[in-house]
């Protein structure tokens, strides 16, 4: 991917299950800089209309308080609303690829094909493939979900340029790791979210496979909350600080002593107690990822994945990368694309890893207007 000469990108809006993130960037002299970035938390409610109102209020607040320019937006749908899978299709002179993909997609969808928006990403080079088989990544979503998202963006006074998908957005983020080039060798990403996770395989910077995982930070939070009778916020704070793997014995601060010394709750070995609680979920994640990796090795005829990069809020869980690395014998590290971007003065003191965990998806969406 190469940088375009633009003064500013569209606004990338990542609407998650517990927060809304927005970012806009500029590109001058092959240098990327953040024009503005903001996030707003959402309250967890079941009624979709109430959630939509919270999302709308969050977007309006960030637009009002921030320095975002223009009205053009790139956003995405929740992974559970999008069906992404590789398809091998036969191309003939009399057929258009889009029509072939739509016809093939109908056999995989759980709803009628005329209710779907279907697109594709080429995996193989399709040039001159007439009469041959080729592989594409099929992307499908319900028309109603797409229209509802576009209407919500419109209510905020914005114009939705495109509804993107997670693999495409992450492909642009990955390109920053080599200053616009493709990562060397096959690379996989895991976006660890609050309610679910998505793992994507990339070859030569192109997404070729996307799987959904049940593993989420909410699973771990709820387990700790139930076992230790804590509120969710405190459970996540402990998890982020002490991690998901027994580590060095670290002295708790006075506030944590109040929790640790309550009868029947914890000993002073916080990391060990937390690890025992979350271990079943880590085991399930390990099994899901192992199945994914084995499938990738089979499809790539034994070629090894060079690296596993962690994104999303779950990438901040201490020792998660170490656990995955030791269990699956693969190089694992948190993705940190903001190392390559000039930041506004008000966030220069923050960890780029923290920024990446929050804004990587929104960044990938905004980069649709900057990278080609």
C-alpha positions in Angstrom: 0.0 0.0 0.0 1.2 3.5 -0.9 0.4 6.9 0.7 -1.9 9.2 -1.2 -1.3 13.0 -1.2 -4.2 14.2 1.0 -4.6 17.0 3.5 -6.9 14.9 5.7 -8.5 11.5 5.8 -12.1 10.6 6.3 -13.1 10.2 10.0 -12.6 6.6 11.0 -15.4 5.6 13.4 -15.1 2.3 15.3 -18.4 1.5 17.1 -17.7 -1.2 19.6 -19.8 -3.0 22.2 -18.7 -0.7 25.0 -17.3 2.4 23.4 -17.1 4.6 20.3 -13.7 5.7 18.9 -13.1 8.3 16.3 -9.8 9.3 14.6 -8.8 11.5 11.7 -5.3 11.8 10.2 -3.4 13.7 7.6 -0.6 12.8 5.2 2.1 15.2 4.1 5.5 14.5 2.7 5.0 10.8 3.4 4.4 11.5 7.1 1.2 10.5 8.9 -0.1 12.7 11.8 -3.2 12.5 13.9 -5.5 15.5 13.4 -7.7 14.4 16.3 -8.8 11.3 18.2 -11.4 10.8 20.8 -13.4 8.0 22.5 -16.6 7.8 24.5 -17.8 4.9 26.7 -21.2 3.4 26.3 -23.5 2.0 29.0 -24.4 -1.6 28.5 -28.1 -2.0 27.8 -30.1 -4.6 25.9 -32.5 -2.4 23.9 -31.0 -1.6 20.5 -32.8 1.7 20.3 -31.3 2.9 23.5 -27.8 1.7 22.4 -28.2 3.6 19.1 -29.1 6.7 21.0 -26.0 6.4 23.2 -23.9 5.9 20.1 -25.4 8.9 18.4 -24.9 11.1 21.5 -21.3 9.9 21.7 -20.5 10.8 18.1 -22.2 14.2 18.5 -20.2 15.0 21.6 -16.8 14.0 20.1 -17.6 16.1 17.0 -18.6 19.1 19.1 -15.6 18.9 21.5 -13.0 17.9 19.0 -11.2 19.3 16.0 -12.5 16.9 13.4 -12.8 18.3 9.9 -15.4 17.5 7.2 -18.3 15.2 7.2 -17.0 12.1 5.4 -16.8 8.9 7.5 -15.6 5.3 7.1 -17.0 2.9 9.6 -17.6 -0.9 10.0 -20.2 -3.3 11.3 -19.8 -5.6 14.3 -18.1 -8.9 13.4 -21.2 -10.9 14.3 -23.1 -9.1 11.6 -20.7 -9.9 8.8 -20.0 -13.2 7.1 -16.5 -13.4 5.7 -15.1 -16.6 4.1 -12.7 -17.6 1.3 -14.4 -18.9 -1.9 -12.8 -20.7 -4.8 -14.7 -19.7 -8.0 -14.4 -20.6 -11.7 -14.1 -17.5 -13.9 -15.4 -17.7 -17.5 -15.7 -15.0 -20.2 -19.4 -14.9 -19.9 -19.5 -14.4 -16.1 -18.8 -11.4 -14.0 -16.9 -12.2 -10.8 -19.3 -10.2 -8.6 -22.3 -12.3 -9.9 -20.4 -15.6 -9.3 -19.5 -14.6 -5.8 -23.1 -13.6 -5.0 -24.4 -16.9 -6.4 -21.9 -18.9 -4.4 -22.5 -16.8 -1.2 -26.2 -17.7 -1.2 -25.4 -21.3 -0.2 -23.6 -20.1 3.0 -25.9 -17.3 4.2 -28.5 -17.9 7.0 -30.9 -15.5 5.3 -32.2 -15.1 1.7 -29.6 -13.8 -0.8 -31.8 -10.9 -1.9 -31.6 -9.5 1.6 -27.8 -9.5 1.5 -25.1 -7.0 0.4 -22.3 -9.1 -1.0 -18.8 -8.1 -2.0 -15.4 -9.7 -2.3 -11.6 -9.1 -1.9 -9.3 -10.8 -4.5 -6.8 -13.2 -2.9 -5.4 -14.5 -6.2 -4.5 -12.2 -9.0 -7.6 -12.3 -11.2 -6.0 -10.8 -14.3 -6.0 -13.2 -17.1 -7.8 -15.9 -15.1 -10.6 -16.6 -17.5 -11.5 -20.3 -17.6 -9.5 -20.9 -14.4 -10.2 -21.3 -10.7 -9.4 -18.3 -8.4 -9.8 -17.6 -4.7 -11.5 -14.5 -3.3 -12.6 -13.5 0.2 -16.4 -13.2 0.2 -18.0 -10.5 2.4 -21.7 -10.5 3.1 -24.1 -8.6 5.5 -27.8 -8.0 5.7 -29.0 -4.9 3.8 -31.0 -3.8 6.9 -27.9 -3.8 9.1 -26.0 -1.8 6.5 -28.8 0.7 6.1 -29.3 1.1 9.8 -25.6 1.9 10.3 -25.6 4.4 7.5 -28.8 6.0 8.9 -27.2 6.3 12.4 -24.1 8.0 10.9 -26.4 10.4 9.0 -28.3 11.4 12.1 -25.0 12.7 13.5 -24.7 15.0 10.5 -22.1 12.9 8.8 -21.9 11.2 5.4 -20.9 7.5 5.3 -18.4 7.0 2.5 -18.2 3.2 2.9 -18.8 0.5 5.5 -15.6 -1.4 5.7 -14.6 -4.7 7.2 -12.2 -5.6 9.9 -9.7 -7.5 7.8 -9.4 -4.6 5.3 -8.9 -2.1 8.1 -6.3 -4.2 9.8 -4.5 -4.7 6.4 -3.9 -0.9 6.3 -2.7 -0.9 9.9 -0.3 -3.7 9.2 1.2 -1.8 6.3 2.4 0.8 8.8 4.8 -1.7 10.3 7.0 -1.5 7.2 6.3 2.1 6.3 3.7 1.3 3.7 5.1 -2.1 2.6 3.6 -5.5 3.2 4.8 -7.5 6.3 7.3 -10.2 5.5 5.7 -13.6 5.4 2.3 -14.7 6.6 1.0 -12.7 9.6 -2.0 -13.2 11.7 -3.8 -10.6 13.9 -6.1 -11.2 16.8 -8.5 -8.3 17.7 -9.4 -9.1 21.3 -12.7 -7.3 22.0 -15.1 -6.9 24.9 -17.6 -9.4 23.6 -15.8 -11.5 21.0 -12.5 -11.7 19.1 -11.5 -11.9 15.4 -8.4 -13.6 14.0 -7.3 -12.8 10.5 -4.6 -14.4 8.3 -2.6 -12.1 5.9 -0.3 -13.1 3.1 1.6 -10.3 1.3 -0.5 -7.8 3.2 -3.8 -9.3 1.8 -6.4 -10.8 4.2 -7.1 -14.4 3.1 -8.9 -15.8 6.1 -11.0 -14.5 8.9 -12.4 -16.5 11.9 -14.5 -15.4 14.9 -13.4 -16.5 18.4 -15.6 -16.7 21.5 -12.8 -15.4 23.7 -13.4 -11.9 25.1 -12.4 -9.6 27.9 -16.0 -9.6 29.2 -15.6 -13.4 29.8 -12.6 -12.8 32.0 -14.2 -9.8 33.8 -17.4 -11.6 34.6 -15.6 -14.7 35.9 -13.5 -12.6 38.3 -16.6 -10.5 39.3 -18.6 -13.6 40.2 -15.8 -15.4 42.0 -14.5 -12.5 44.0 -17.7 -10.4 44.4 -16.1 -7.4 42.7 -17.6 -4.8 40.4 -16.6 -5.1 36.7 -14.4 -2.0 36.7 -12.3 -3.3 39.6 -12.0 -6.8 38.0 -10.6 -5.3 34.8 -8.2 -3.1 36.7 -6.8 -6.1 38.5 -6.6 -8.1 35.3 -4.8 -5.4 33.4 -2.3 -4.9 36.3 -1.6 -8.5 37.4 -2.2 -10.2 34.1 -3.3 -13.7 32.9 -0.2 -15.6 33.9 1.5 -16.0 37.3 4.3 -13.5 37.4 6.7 -11.9 39.9 5.3 -11.5 43.4 4.2 -7.9 43.3 3.2 -6.0 46.5 -0.4 -4.8 46.4 -1.2 -1.2 47.2 -3.4 -0.3 50.2 -6.6 -0.2 48.2 -6.0 -3.7 46.9 -5.3 -5.0 50.4 -8.9 -4.3 51.3 -9.9 -6.9 48.6 -7.1 -9.4 49.2 -7.6 -9.7 53.0 -11.4 -10.3 52.9 -12.0 -13.9 54.1 -12.6 -16.5 51.4 -11.6 -14.1 48.5 -7.9 -13.9 47.8 -4.5 -14.6 49.2 -1.7 -12.0 48.6 -0.7 -13.9 45.4 -3.0 -11.9 43.2 -1.6 -13.1 39.9 -1.9 -16.7 40.8 -5.5 -16.3 42.0 -6.5 -14.4 38.9 -4.8 -17.0 36.7 -6.8 -19.9 38.3 -10.0 -18.0 37.5 -9.3 -17.2 33.9 -7.5 -20.4 33.0 -10.5 -22.2 31.6 -11.2 -19.3 29.1 -7.5 -19.1 28.1 -7.7 -22.9 27.4 -10.7 -22.4 25.1 -8.9 -19.6 23.3 -5.8 -21.7 22.9 -7.9 -24.5 21.4 -9.7 -22.1 19.0 -6.5 -20.5 17.9 -4.7 -23.9 17.5 -7.5 -25.0 15.1 -7.1 -21.8 13.2 -3.4 -22.1 12.9 -3.5 -25.8 11.9 -6.0 -24.9 9.2 -3.7 -22.2 8.0 -0.7 -24.5 7.9 -2.7 -27.0 5.9 -3.9 -24.4 3.4 -0.4 -23.0 3.1 1.2 -26.4 2.8 3.2 -26.2 5.9 4.4 -22.6 5.6 4.7 -21.1 9.0 3.0 -17.9 10.2 5.8 -15.4 11.0 4.0 -13.4 13.8 0.8 -13.1 15.7 -0.1 -9.4 16.5 -2.6 -8.5 19.2 -5.1 -5.6 18.8 -8.1 -4.4 20.7 -8.6 -3.7 24.4 -7.6 -7.2 25.3 -4.1 -6.6 24.0 -3.5 -4.6 27.2 -4.0 -7.7 29.4 -0.7 -8.2 31.0 1.1 -11.5 30.0 -1.6 -12.4 27.4 1.1 -12.3 24.7 3.5 -14.4 26.8 0.8 -17.0 27.5 0.0 -17.3 23.8 3.6 -17.4 22.8 4.5 -20.2 25.2 1.4 -22.3 24.5 1.4 -22.0 20.7 5.1 -21.6 20.0 4.7 -18.6 17.8 6.0 -15.1 18.0 3.3 -12.9 19.6 3.4 -9.2 20.4 0.9 -6.3 20.8 0.4 -4.4 17.6 1.6 -0.8 17.9 1.1 1.2 14.7 1.1 4.6 16.5 4.9 4.3 16.7 4.9 5.4 13.0 2.5 8.4 13.4 3.0 11.9 14.8 0.6 12.4 17.7 -1.1 15.5 19.0 0.5 17.3 22.0 -2.3 16.3 24.4 -1.6 12.5 24.0 2.2 12.5 23.5 2.7 11.4 27.0 0.5 8.3 26.7 1.8 4.9 25.8 1.5 4.2 22.1 0.6 0.7 23.0 -2.4 2.0 25.0 -3.4 4.2 22.1 -3.1 1.3 19.7 -5.3 -1.0 21.8 -8.0 1.7 21.7 -7.7 3.2 18.3 -6.1 0.7 15.9 -9.4 -0.3 14.2 -10.5 3.4 13.9 -7.1 4.1 12.5 -7.4 1.4 9.8 -10.8 2.8 8.8 -9.4 6.3 8.5 -6.5 5.0 6.4 -8.9 4.0 3.7 -8.7 7.6 2.5 -4.9 7.7 2.8 -3.5 4.3 1.7 -4.1 2.7 -1.7 
